[in-house]
Amino acid sequence: ICESGETSATIFENLVIRNGYSSTNGGGMYNSSSSSPTLSGCVFEGNSADYSGGGMYNVGNSSPTLTDCVFTDNSGHYYGGGMRNNHSDPTLTGCTFEGNSAGNDGGGMYNSDGSSPVLANCTFTNNSASDGGGMHNYYDSNPTLTGCVFEGNSATDDGGGMYNTEYSSPTLTDCAFTGNSANDGGGGMYNDDGGSNPTLENCTVCGNTPDQIGGD
């Protein structure tokens, strides 16, 4: 738990956080009150939260910097199996989200309430949720993704790879969505009503089912 305004000078390196549990948010790690530590080479495995952020929960302008971190087999009962960002903007480079799950939205990552993380060269593989198997962006959350890969993620409803809703318009450059699936629509990406208009440049979206990009 970081809740005292920790800065980037607080460093976690090559740390394994396994089988953590929270009855609320942040089974593996909880950052609040503008706490933004630095994490390098850390592994979050098998953590769970009864509400959201099975692996990590960031809230209240908490924006940690993560490099080469792995989130695998974490679960959030409602939101953000791997990570939930609530009014927070973490920076992730070379991170992996694999096999995470959420009961509702954002199997790999759930961004809400104006959260706009920056991701470079990150991979989302085999994550699952009702909406947004790989990533779910809600309520004016506009992440920036460069060189990221979404592969084999699934949604029981919409947005196998990514789901955008309520004025959430991410910017994606050189990203790939392949082999993702949804039971309803938007195998690769689903854009709901409410002004969600993502920008994709030099992206590959193919081999997703039942369609590549769906929604309103």
C-alpha positions as CSV (number, residue, x, y, z in Angstrom):
1,I,0.0,0.0,0.0
2,C,1.3,3.4,-1.0
3,E,-1.0,6.2,0.4
4,S,1.3,8.9,1.6
5,G,2.2,10.7,-1.6
6,E,5.1,8.4,-2.4
7,T,7.1,9.7,-5.4
8,S,9.1,8.0,-8.1
9,A,12.0,7.8,-5.6
10,T,10.1,4.9,-4.0
11,I,11.3,2.0,-6.0
12,F,10.1,-1.6,-6.2
13,E,12.5,-3.7,-8.3
14,N,12.2,-7.4,-9.2
15,L,9.5,-7.9,-6.6
16,V,7.0,-10.8,-6.9
17,I,3.5,-10.2,-5.4
18,R,1.6,-13.4,-5.4
19,N,-1.8,-14.5,-4.0
20,G,-2.6,-11.1,-2.4
21,Y,-6.2,-10.4,-1.6
22,S,-8.4,-7.3,-0.8
23,S,-12.0,-7.3,0.2
24,T,-12.4,-4.0,-1.7
25,N,-9.8,-2.8,-4.2
26,G,-6.2,-3.6,-5.0
27,G,-5.4,-7.2,-4.2
28,G,-1.7,-7.0,-5.1
29,M,-1.0,-3.3,-4.7
30,Y,-3.0,-0.2,-3.7
31,N,-1.8,3.3,-4.6
32,S,-3.8,6.4,-3.4
33,S,-3.5,10.0,-2.5
34,S,-1.2,11.0,-5.4
35,S,1.2,8.1,-4.7
36,S,3.3,7.4,-7.8
37,P,6.1,4.8,-7.1
38,T,8.4,3.3,-9.6
39,L,8.2,-0.4,-10.4
40,S,10.7,-2.4,-12.5
41,G,10.6,-6.0,-13.4
42,C,7.9,-6.8,-10.9
43,V,5.4,-9.7,-11.2
44,F,1.8,-9.6,-10.0
45,E,0.4,-13.2,-10.0
46,G,-2.8,-14.7,-8.7
47,N,-4.0,-11.7,-6.8
48,S,-7.7,-10.9,-6.3
49,A,-10.0,-8.1,-5.2
50,D,-13.7,-8.4,-4.3
51,Y,-14.4,-5.2,-6.1
52,S,-11.7,-4.0,-8.6
53,G,-8.0,-4.0,-9.4
54,G,-7.0,-7.6,-8.7
55,G,-3.4,-6.9,-9.5
56,M,-3.2,-3.2,-8.9
57,Y,-5.5,-0.3,-8.1
58,N,-4.5,3.3,-8.6
59,V,-6.8,6.1,-7.4
60,G,-6.7,9.8,-6.6
61,N,-4.1,11.1,-9.0
62,S,-1.8,8.1,-8.3
63,S,0.3,7.5,-11.4
64,P,3.1,4.9,-10.9
65,T,5.7,4.2,-13.5
66,L,6.0,0.5,-14.5
67,T,8.7,-1.0,-16.7
68,D,8.8,-4.7,-17.8
69,C,6.2,-5.7,-15.2
70,V,4.0,-8.8,-15.6
71,F,0.3,-9.1,-14.5
72,T,-0.9,-12.7,-14.8
73,D,-3.9,-14.6,-13.5
74,N,-5.2,-11.8,-11.4
75,S,-8.9,-11.2,-10.9
76,G,-11.3,-8.4,-10.0
77,H,-14.8,-9.4,-9.0
78,Y,-16.3,-6.4,-10.9
79,Y,-13.6,-4.3,-12.7
80,G,-10.0,-4.5,-13.7
81,G,-8.6,-8.0,-13.3
82,G,-5.0,-6.9,-13.9
83,M,-5.2,-3.2,-13.1
84,R,-7.8,-0.5,-12.4
85,N,-7.0,3.2,-12.8
86,N,-9.5,5.6,-11.2
87,H,-8.6,9.3,-11.9
88,S,-5.0,8.2,-12.3
89,D,-2.5,8.1,-15.2
90,P,0.2,5.5,-14.8
91,T,3.0,5.0,-17.4
92,L,3.7,1.5,-18.6
93,T,6.5,0.3,-20.8
94,G,7.1,-3.2,-21.9
95,C,4.5,-4.6,-19.5
96,T,2.5,-7.9,-20.0
97,F,-1.1,-8.6,-19.0
98,E,-2.0,-12.3,-19.5
99,G,-4.8,-14.4,-18.2
100,N,-6.4,-11.8,-16.0
101,S,-10.2,-11.7,-15.6
102,A,-13.0,-9.4,-14.4
103,G,-16.6,-10.3,-13.6
104,N,-17.8,-7.2,-15.4
105,D,-15.4,-5.0,-17.3
106,G,-11.7,-4.7,-18.2
107,G,-10.1,-8.1,-17.8
108,G,-6.6,-6.8,-18.3
109,M,-7.1,-3.1,-17.5
110,Y,-10.0,-0.9,-16.5
111,N,-9.6,2.9,-16.8
112,S,-12.3,5.1,-15.4
113,D,-13.2,8.7,-14.3
114,G,-10.7,10.6,-16.5
115,S,-7.8,8.1,-16.4
116,S,-5.5,8.4,-19.3
117,P,-2.5,6.1,-18.9
118,V,0.4,6.0,-21.4
119,L,1.4,2.5,-22.6
120,A,4.3,1.6,-24.9
121,N,5.1,-1.9,-26.2
122,C,2.7,-3.6,-23.8
123,T,1.0,-6.9,-24.5
124,F,-2.6,-8.0,-23.5
125,T,-3.1,-11.7,-24.1
126,N,-5.9,-14.1,-23.1
127,N,-7.6,-11.7,-20.7
128,S,-11.4,-12.0,-20.2
129,A,-14.4,-10.0,-19.0
130,S,-18.0,-9.3,-19.9
131,D,-17.1,-6.1,-21.7
132,G,-13.5,-5.2,-22.7
133,G,-11.6,-8.5,-22.3
134,G,-8.2,-6.7,-22.8
135,M,-9.1,-3.1,-21.8
136,H,-12.2,-1.1,-20.9
137,N,-12.1,2.7,-21.0
138,Y,-15.0,4.4,-19.2
139,Y,-16.1,8.0,-18.6
140,D,-13.6,10.4,-20.3
141,S,-10.7,8.0,-20.1
142,N,-8.3,8.5,-23.0
143,P,-5.2,6.3,-22.8
144,T,-2.4,6.6,-25.3
145,L,-1.0,3.3,-26.7
146,T,2.0,2.9,-28.9
147,G,3.3,-0.5,-30.2
148,C,0.8,-2.5,-28.1
149,V,-0.6,-5.9,-28.9
150,F,-4.0,-7.3,-28.1
151,E,-4.3,-11.0,-28.8
152,G,-6.6,-13.8,-27.8
153,N,-8.7,-11.7,-25.4
154,S,-12.4,-12.4,-25.0
155,A,-15.6,-10.8,-23.9
156,T,-18.9,-12.6,-23.1
157,D,-20.7,-9.4,-24.4
158,D,-18.8,-6.8,-26.4
159,G,-15.3,-5.7,-27.1
160,G,-13.0,-8.7,-27.0
161,G,-9.8,-6.6,-27.3
162,M,-11.0,-3.2,-26.1
163,Y,-14.3,-1.5,-25.1
164,N,-14.7,2.3,-25.2
165,T,-17.7,4.2,-23.7
166,E,-18.9,7.5,-22.1
167,Y,-16.6,9.9,-24.0
168,S,-13.5,7.7,-23.9
169,S,-11.4,8.2,-27.0
170,P,-8.0,6.5,-26.8
171,T,-5.2,7.2,-29.3
172,L,-3.5,4.1,-30.7
173,T,-0.4,4.0,-32.9
174,D,1.3,1.0,-34.4
175,C,-0.9,-1.4,-32.4
176,A,-2.3,-4.8,-33.3
177,F,-5.6,-6.5,-32.5
178,T,-5.6,-10.1,-33.6
179,G,-7.5,-13.2,-32.6
180,N,-9.8,-11.5,-30.0
181,S,-13.4,-12.5,-29.7
182,A,-16.7,-11.3,-28.3
183,N,-20.1,-13.1,-28.1
184,D,-22.0,-10.0,-29.2
185,G,-20.0,-7.4,-31.1
186,G,-16.6,-5.8,-31.6
187,G,-14.3,-8.8,-31.5
188,G,-11.3,-6.5,-31.9
189,M,-12.8,-3.2,-30.5
190,Y,-16.3,-2.0,-29.5
191,N,-17.1,1.7,-29.3
192,D,-20.3,2.5,-27.4
193,D,-22.5,5.5,-27.7
194,G,-21.7,8.6,-25.7
195,G,-19.0,10.2,-27.8
196,S,-16.3,7.5,-27.9
197,N,-14.2,8.1,-31.0
198,P,-10.8,6.5,-30.8
199,T,-8.0,7.3,-33.2
200,L,-6.0,4.5,-34.8
201,E,-2.9,5.1,-36.9
202,N,-0.9,2.4,-38.6
203,C,-2.8,-0.3,-36.6
204,T,-3.6,-3.8,-37.6
205,V,-7.1,-5.1,-36.7
206,C,-7.7,-8.5,-38.3
207,G,-8.8,-12.1,-37.5
208,N,-11.1,-11.0,-34.7
209,T,-14.7,-12.4,-34.3
210,P,-17.5,-11.8,-34.9
211,D,-16.2,-8.5,-36.4
212,Q,-13.2,-6.3,-36.3
213,I,-14.6,-3.0,-34.9
214,G,-18.2,-2.7,-33.8
215,G,-20.6,-0.4,-32.0
216,D,-22.2,3.0,-32.5
